[in-house]
Amino acid sequence: MAKIIGAVGTSHIPAIGKAMDQGLEQTPYWKDFFDAYPPVRNWLNEQQPDIAVVFYNDHGLSFFLDKKPTFAIGAAPEYTNADEGWGIQPIAPITGETELAWHIINNLIEDEFDVTVCQELRVDHGLTVPMTLLWPNEEYRKIKVIPVAINCERHPMPKPSRSYKLGQSIGRAIQSWDSDEKVVVLGTGGLSHQLDGARAGFINREFDLYCMDKLVTSPEALLGYTNADLTETAGAQGVELAMWLAMRGALEGDVKLLHQNYHIPVSNTGAGLMLLEPS
Amino acid sequence: MNAARNPLDTVTFDGPKATQGYNLNKMCYSFNEASSREAFKADEAAYCDRFGLTNEQKAAILKRDILRLLELGGSIYYLAKFAGLLGLSVQDVGGLQTGMSTEAFKEKLVRAGD
């Protein structure tokens, strides 16, 4: 059966991609952020996963409000991206995966997660920034990716507990797939931030660190939050905790924390990094 | 329930807001494409009209009034594309919304880490 070798939680802020494009990693603003990544890259190099299941949210590239899925999953051989309106340098296409994707889709429907299935999808910074951060220099192209998009844009959004259960269901599906492939799960986005309104710039370090702690030891402690709670405590875009919860849900039972970092600010955001292994 | 504005001075982008702002957001969504950005820059008001923005939404676009655009149903994700078209970073937009200079806004973010 396929094996989940571990999981990574990481920021997906567009400015990270720009900083990498411009070679700013060792400048004072960025150094502490980027210096946290080599241990995760080294672990990925040692472990050599074949497939990455990536929980992310689309920020209005592929999905507009005309058809906005609550949960969507990709089953395409390749994913392209675009400049998103900001002149971001698009990256070379992401390699897709379809066999495990369809196995997950079948299992999700069986599990009563009636997910939207995408055989064509443009992926934005929510997915591409983590890929280039974890596998720089286009090394990400050797990893086969299954994108899973969670609506974090328009209320109503899935309850945090529901995103966790989605992750659990996907985790079970991966482990029931008849294959020797090694799978890593990525949760992207967050942590606390708010881009909009008079409260723009709101960050909550204490809450972010609390969440990172609970994600390791007892994720159930976070499942009682509503999206309104997260908006209040972690900012309007703090609801992106959903992807970290889904990532943690995919790892059944106890986990070992191999590496973590938390840095403020990256752009408008508290930036978290976490590497977990099943124990 | 009129939940558009909560005590945190944050406009919740929910169903009613998505209905109110649909055309505005659709216009900003079009800015994903470079050709649309050029068309907007060539004649901003005409481009707003093409998408059927209300007069209030059009006026707020022309004035770059982000707070007003949020009140009129704009989603920050699509307004971010409008800001990008104008060459503004999210810190610039943060400054505009909070009445601070970009530098002061950036300093506030750094202080959040202390």
HADDOCK unambig.tbl for C-alpha pairs under 7 A between the chains (distance, minus, plus):
assign (segid A and resid 59 and name CA) (segid B and resid 77 and name CA) 5.82 0.50 0.50
assign (segid A and resid 60 and name CA) (segid B and resid 29 and name CA) 6.67 0.50 0.50
assign (segid A and resid 60 and name CA) (segid B and resid 77 and name CA) 6.46 0.50 0.50
assign (segid A and resid 60 and name CA) (segid B and resid 78 and name CA) 6.57 0.50 0.50
assign (segid A and resid 61 and name CA) (segid B and resid 32 and name CA) 6.93 0.50 0.50
assign (segid A and resid 83 and name CA) (segid B and resid 32 and name CA) 6.93 0.50 0.50
assign (segid A and resid 84 and name CA) (segid B and resid 32 and name CA) 4.85 0.50 0.50
assign (segid A and resid 85 and name CA) (segid B and resid 31 and name CA) 5.31 0.50 0.50
assign (segid A and resid 85 and name CA) (segid B and resid 32 and name CA) 4.17 0.50 0.50
assign (segid A and resid 85 and name CA) (segid B and resid 33 and name CA) 6.45 0.50 0.50
assign (segid A and resid 85 and name CA) (segid B and resid 81 and name CA) 5.24 0.50 0.50
assign (segid A and resid 85 and name CA) (segid B and resid 84 and name CA) 6.24 0.50 0.50
assign (segid A and resid 85 and name CA) (segid B and resid 85 and name CA) 6.60 0.50 0.50
assign (segid A and resid 86 and name CA) (segid B and resid 81 and name CA) 6.48 0.50 0.50
assign (segid A and resid 86 and name CA) (segid B and resid 84 and name CA) 4.69 0.50 0.50
assign (segid A and resid 86 and name CA) (segid B and resid 85 and name CA) 6.39 0.50 0.50
assign (segid A and resid 154 and name CA) (segid B and resid 13 and name CA) 5.55 0.50 0.50
assign (segid A and resid 154 and name CA) (segid B and resid 14 and name CA) 5.60 0.50 0.50
assign (segid A and resid 155 and name CA) (segid B and resid 13 and name CA) 6.01 0.50 0.50
assign (segid A and resid 155 and name CA) (segid B and resid 14 and name CA) 4.40 0.50 0.50
assign (segid A and resid 155 and name CA) (segid B and resid 15 and name CA) 6.68 0.50 0.50
assign (segid A and resid 156 and name CA) (segid B and resid 14 and name CA) 6.40 0.50 0.50
assign (segid A and resid 195 and name CA) (segid B and resid 94 and name CA) 6.69 0.50 0.50
assign (segid A and resid 196 and name CA) (segid B and resid 76 and name CA) 5.89 0.50 0.50
assign (segid A and resid 197 and name CA) (segid B and resid 10 and name CA) 5.86 0.50 0.50
assign (segid A and resid 197 and name CA) (segid B and resid 67 and name CA) 5.79 0.50 0.50
assign (segid A and resid 197 and name CA) (segid B and resid 97 and name CA) 5.70 0.50 0.50
assign (segid A and resid 198 and name CA) (segid B and resid 9 and name CA) 6.41 0.50 0.50
assign (segid A and resid 198 and name CA) (segid B and resid 97 and name CA) 5.38 0.50 0.50
assign (segid A and resid 198 and name CA) (segid B and resid 98 and name CA) 4.96 0.50 0.50
assign (segid A and resid 199 and name CA) (segid B and resid 9 and name CA) 6.60 0.50 0.50
assign (segid A and resid 199 and name CA) (segid B and resid 10 and name CA) 6.75 0.50 0.50
assign (segid A and resid 200 and name CA) (segid B and resid 94 and name CA) 5.49 0.50 0.50
assign (segid A and resid 200 and name CA) (segid B and resid 98 and name CA) 6.96 0.50 0.50
assign (segid A and resid 201 and name CA) (segid B and resid 94 and name CA) 6.59 0.50 0.50
assign (segid A and resid 201 and name CA) (segid B and resid 109 and name CA) 6.21 0.50 0.50
assign (segid A and resid 203 and name CA) (segid B and resid 112 and name CA) 6.35 0.50 0.50
assign (segid A and resid 205 and name CA) (segid B and resid 113 and name CA) 6.88 0.50 0.50
assign (segid A and resid 264 and name CA) (segid B and resid 110 and name CA) 6.54 0.50 0.50
assign (segid A and resid 264 and name CA) (segid B and resid 112 and name CA) 6.95 0.50 0.50
assign (segid A and resid 264 and name CA) (segid B and resid 113 and name CA) 4.83 0.50 0.50
assign (segid A and resid 265 and name CA) (segid B and resid 109 and name CA) 5.89 0.50 0.50
assign (segid A and resid 265 and name CA) (segid B and resid 110 and name CA) 5.68 0.50 0.50
assign (segid A and resid 265 and name CA) (segid B and resid 113 and name CA) 6.55 0.50 0.50
assign (segid A and resid 268 and name CA) (segid B and resid 109 and name CA) 6.54 0.50 0.50
